[in-house]
Amino acid sequence: MVVRGNWSGSASVALLLGACGTSVEPTQEPAPRPHIFLISIDTLRQDHVGLYGYERDTTPVIDELARSSMVFERAYTTASYTLIAHMSMLTGLYPRQHGVLTPRSVLSEQVPTLAERLREVGYYTMGFHFPGWLDPNYGFGRGYDHYESHRTAEIAEQHLFAALDKAPKDKPLFCFIHLFDVHNVALVREQEALYEPPAPFDQWFVKDAHEQIAGMKARWIWKKDGSAVNPSQHEAIVGMYDGGIRYVDTKLGEWIEDFRARGLFEDSLFVVTSDHGEGLHQRTNTYGGHGGVFEEGLVVPFLVRFPGGHLGGEHVSEPVSHVDLLPTLLTALGLSSDERLPGFSLLEGRPEGEPLFAERPGFDTMIQWPWKLVQRTEDNRNYLYNLAVDPLEGTNLVLGKRLVKNGQRFESLLELSKQSLEQRFQPEEATPQTDGRSEETRQLLRDLGYADDSD
C-alpha cells in the first residue's frame, strides 16, 4: 500500500508501520509502539505561523519541527469553539455525531475517546488542559491515567515533567497537552490588553505595545464595538497576539530538548495543531468570535511528525479535517480502523471530492474544494465562495435567494449539504446533564468573554 493523494510522497505505509512498532514481516518480533504527543495550541491562527508563510518570526521551533513532519496546508477544525472542536479532535466525530454542543451535554459512554482507545492497547495516558471547556464533566477525562489542569504553559510544564518522572517505563506514553497562552486573557472591567503574554514576549514584535493600548477597554472592543481602535492600537493588539505565539513556541522548544534528553523524541509521534483560529477584527465590528465560520476561524495549523521523521517534508495541499486525525493514528499504529468514524487516514488520503464539514451555532459549513458553502440556519440564507479565486471570501456567489453564477455547482453542493450529517454518518446522542461546572469555572469563562452556551 502506498500513500495516496496528490502530494509528492511515495513512502509506503508498510515502512511507516515498521517504524511505528508494527511488524512488516510476520516472522519479525514487533517493535514497541511509539510514544505519542498531541499538542493543541488554543486559538492559534494558521496564517500567523511561519511555515504557512507569515512574515513575522513567530514559530521558529514549530517551523523546524515541520521539516521532519508531514504538513497539512489546508486543515480545518470542525468548529471555532473550544469545547466542540476538541471533542471532535479527540473522538474523531463531527459535532452533530458526538453531540457535545453545549455545556449541558456530556459525551455518550458509547463513544470511545482517543485516550480510551490507546489505553486499551497498552498506553499510559496523560492529559494536561486549561480549565473550563476541557473539564472532565464533559467526558474529556475518560481514558486518562493522569488528567490535570493548568492556567499557564509554565504550570503545564511543571505538571508535565512531574508526571513524566512518575510514568511507567515499560509502557508507551500518550500525552495530550492543551495550551491556552495564545488565547485572549480575562477581560475584566479595567483590563486594557486582549492578549498578554509574559515579558519580553508582550513587546517582542511591537516595542511600545502597552503604551499604544493604554486606556483601551478590552472587554468592550471584544464583545461590543471595536470600531474606535486606531491602526496603531490594532498593530499593538496583533503584536501581542503574535507574542503569545512566540512564547508558546519557545516553551515547545524547551520541552523538545527535554524530550530528547529523556529519549522521548526521535522515535515518538508528534502532532501539533490548534482547535480554531482567531478573527483579529478582520471583518467584524468586534475582536471576539474566534473567526466564526470564515477561513481565519476554521483553518488551523496541522503537522504530524512520525517516528524517525518518516514522510518529513511532505506537504499536503488537499483539504483535511480534524476528524481525520484519529483514523491516521490508528493506521500509523497498525490498529484496526473503525467504520463509525467519518474521517480518513491521511497516510492514505481523503477520497477525491469528499466534502468536509464545520459549524458554528447558527451556521453550517461544507467544503468541497474549491467550493465553500455556508448556510445560516435561522433563515436558510446561503453563502457560496470559490476559495481558489477568492481566498478571503469577499464575494458571495449567492445574492439573497438568487444565484449569481456557478449554478450547477451550487445546486449540487446544496443538495449534498441537505444530506445532513445524521443521514451521512450515524450520530451518537450526548447525555444531557445539568451544568456541572463550578461557579469558579463559570466565572473564568465569563471573564474570558464567553457566554454560558457559546464560544
JOURZI-V415122 format. One record per backbone hydrogen bond with DSSP energy under -1.0 kcal/mol. CO is the residue of the C=O (numbers start at 1). NH is the residue of the N-H. E is the energy in kcal/mol with one decimal. If there is no record, write none. Layout:
CO&NH&E, CO&NH&E
This chain:
1&13&-1.2, 11&3&-1.0, 12&16&-1.7, 13&17&-3.2, 14&18&-1.8, 15&19&-1.7, 16&20&-1.8, 17&22&-3.1, 25&28&-2.0, 35&269&-3.2, 36&175&-3.0, 37&271&-2.9, 38&177&-2.9, 39&273&-2.4, 40&179&-2.6, 41&44&-1.4, 45&48&-1.7, 46&49&-1.7, 49&52&-1.5, 49&54&-1.4, 50&53&-2.5, 56&58&-1.9, 59&63&-2.7, 60&64&-1.8, 61&65&-2.6, 62&66&-2.1, 65&68&-1.3, 66&69&-1.7, 69&313&-2.1, 70&304&-2.5, 71&316&-3.0, 74&320&-1.9, 75&300&-2.5, 76&322&-1.8, 78&359&-2.1, 79&81&-1.6, 81&85&-3.0, 82&86&-2.2, 83&87&-1.6, 84&88&-2.0, 85&89&-2.5, 86&90&-2.2, 88&92&-2.6, 90&114&-2.6, 94&97&-1.5, 94&98&-2.2, 95&99&-2.7, 97&428&-2.5, 99&101&-1.6, 102&105&-1.4, 104&433&-2.4, 106&431&-2.5, 108&111&-1.7, 113&117&-2.4, 114&118&-2.4, 115&119&-2.6, 116&120&-1.9, 118&123&-2.4, 119&122&-1.6, 124&174&-2.6, 125&145&-1.4, 125&146&-1.5, 126&176&-2.7, 127&148&-2.5, 128&178&-3.2, 129&150&-2.0, 132&135&-1.1, 135&138&-1.6, 136&139&-2.0, 138&107&-2.6, 139&142&-1.2, 141&144&-1.6, 146&127&-2.8, 148&129&-2.3, 152&156&-2.4, 153&157&-2.4, 154&158&-1.7, 155&159&-2.5, 156&160&-3.1, 157&161&-2.4, 158&162&-1.8, 159&163&-2.2, 160&164&-2.4, 161&165&-1.9, 162&166&-1.0, 163&167&-1.0, 172&124&-2.8, 173&36&-3.2, 174&126&-3.0, 175&38&-2.7, 176&128&-2.3, 177&40&-2.7, 179&42&-2.5, 186&188&-1.2, 188&191&-1.7, 191&218&-2.4, 194&185&-2.7, 198&201&-1.5, 200&203&-1.3, 201&204&-1.0, 206&209&-1.6, 208&212&-2.2, 209&213&-1.7, 213&216&-2.5, 217&221&-2.0, 218&222&-1.9, 219&223&-2.2, 220&224&-2.9, 220&225&-2.0, 221&287&-1.9, 222&288&-1.5, 226&229&-1.5, 230&234&-2.6, 231&235&-2.4, 232&236&-1.9, 233&237&-2.5, 234&238&-2.7, 235&239&-2.4, 236&240&-2.1, 237&241&-2.1, 238&242&-2.9, 239&243&-1.9, 240&244&-1.7, 241&245&-1.4, 242&246&-2.4, 243&247&-2.3, 244&248&-2.3, 245&249&-2.6, 246&250&-2.2, 247&251&-2.2, 248&252&-2.5, 249&253&-1.9, 250&254&-1.9, 251&255&-2.5, 252&256&-2.8, 253&257&-1.8, 254&258&-1.7, 255&259&-2.9, 256&260&-2.6, 257&261&-2.0, 258&262&-1.7, 259&264&-3.5, 260&263&-1.4, 265&268&-2.0, 266&308&-3.1, 269&37&-2.8, 270&305&-3.3, 271&39&-3.0, 272&303&-2.1, 273&41&-2.6, 279&282&-1.5, 285&226&-3.0, 289&292&-2.0, 291&294&-2.0, 294&297&-1.7, 294&298&-1.8, 295&299&-2.6, 296&278&-1.1, 297&277&-2.2, 298&77&-2.7, 299&46&-1.1, 302&72&-2.5, 303&272&-2.2, 304&70&-3.3, 305&270&-2.4, 306&309&-2.3, 307&310&-1.3, 309&312&-2.1, 311&314&-1.9, 314&71&-3.1, 316&73&-2.6, 320&76&-2.5, 321&324&-2.0, 322&325&-1.5, 324&328&-1.8, 325&329&-2.3, 326&330&-2.4, 327&331&-2.2, 328&332&-2.6, 329&333&-2.0, 330&335&-2.8, 331&334&-1.3, 338&341&-1.9, 345&348&-1.3, 345&349&-1.7, 351&354&-2.1, 356&367&-2.7, 358&365&-2.7, 360&363&-3.7, 362&377&-2.0, 363&360&-2.2, 364&375&-3.0, 365&358&-2.1, 366&373&-2.8, 367&356&-1.9, 368&371&-2.3, 370&387&-3.0, 371&368&-2.5, 372&385&-2.3, 373&366&-2.4, 374&383&-2.6, 375&364&-2.4, 376&380&-1.6, 381&376&-2.9, 383&374&-2.9, 384&397&-2.8, 385&372&-2.3, 386&390&-2.2, 390&393&-2.0, 397&404&-2.4, 399&402&-2.5, 402&399&-2.5, 406&410&-2.6, 407&411&-2.7, 408&412&-2.0, 409&413&-2.4, 410&414&-2.8, 411&415&-2.2, 412&416&-2.1, 413&417&-2.6, 414&418&-1.5, 418&420&-1.9, 420&423&-1.1, 420&424&-2.4, 421&425&-3.0, 431&106&-1.8, 438&442&-2.5, 439&443&-2.4, 440&444&-2.1, 441&445&-2.3, 442&446&-2.1, 443&447&-2.7, 444&448&-1.4, 445&450&-2.5, 446&449&-1.6, 447&187&-5.4
